[in-house]
């Protein structure tokens, strides 16, 4: 299979660094502004792989969804299109909040784009008992056990996004200082600057070092 100009044939495993399901889905394009750009949700199979990795889809569901997608190619293509719409919405909603704060009017306007995904998710949801709830945590959770619903890969993400909008964690929403990825900053002083210190953090320090060396050489040559 040919690889598009923006798709790597052998991409790295996508880092999961957002600290929240909705943000991790928003971050499914790796190196979005760089030469190693790769969309880890470019196909329906990609969506199933990602959902299995973050454990919103079980192993049994995974096999069933892949088989269904092959038989119902049009439905799978529609779900993929909706997935990209959802991802774009998450980046716009939470990106704006990370950059400018949670202004009521702007957030409400973006919510109208997110609401259909949440409505579909809750219409398909059932309640499942937590196997071993910890003290003070809910004994029940939302679940999507239907084995014939290709959109099950989207439902947990949409509900998680709605929960985050009204969560006391929203003020911790941040954007990486080097790339557009979003994350929850759970550091004590809200001082986290990068999506991953060993990724963008290290790369930015190297870039600054190289820039300083270049500036020093230019300064020396002008003396």
Residue, then its C-alpha position, 0 to 999 in steps of 0.5 A: x500500500x502506498x503511503x501518502x506524503x504525510x503518512x510514514x510507512x513505519x511510524x513510532x508508537x504514538x505517545x499517550x501523554x494528554x492525561x485525559x481520554x478526550x485530549x489523547x484522542x485530540x492528539x492522535x496526529x503525531x508531529x502534526x507540524x513536523x516532518x514526521x507527521x503521521x495520523x494514527x487515526x487515518x483508517x477505521x482499523x487505526x481507530x480500533x487499534x487506538x481504542x484497544x490501546x487506551x482500553x475503551x474497546x475490549x479484545x473481543x470487541x476489537x476482532x468483531x469491529x474489524x470484521x464488521x468494518x470489512x463487511x460494512x465498508x460504507x459505515x466504517x468510512x462514515x464513522x472515520x469521517x465522524x471521528x475526524x470531525x470529533x477530533x477537529x472539534x476537540x482541538x478547537x474546543x480545548x485548544x481555545x480554552x488552553x490558549x485563552x481560557x474558558x470564555x462562556x460564549x465561545x465555549x458554548x458555541x463549540x459545545x454545539x458542535x460537540x453535542x451531537x457526538x455526546x447525544x449519540x454516545x448517551x443514546x447507545x450507552x448502558x450502565x455497567x458495574x465497576x468490578x472493584x470500585x475504590x472508596x469514594x469512587x462511583x460504583x457504576x460506569x458508562x459502557x457500550x457493549x454492543x458488538x455491531x456498533x462501529x461508532x463505539x470507538x467514538x462514544x467514550x471519547x465524546x462523553x469524556x470530553x463532555x465531562x471535562x468541560x464541566x470538570x474542576x480539572x478544566x483549569x489545568x488544561x494546557x498546550x505544549x510549548x513546542x507542538x499543538x498537543x493538549x494535556x492536563x497539567x497536574x504539576x503542583x505549580x502548573x509549571x509543565x510546559x511540554x507534552x513530554x519532557x523526553x520528547x518536545x522538552x528535549x527537542x526544544x532544549x536542543x534547538x535553543x542550544x543550537x541557536x545559541x551556538x549559531x548566534x555566538x559564531x555570528x557574533x565572533x565573526x563580526x568582531 
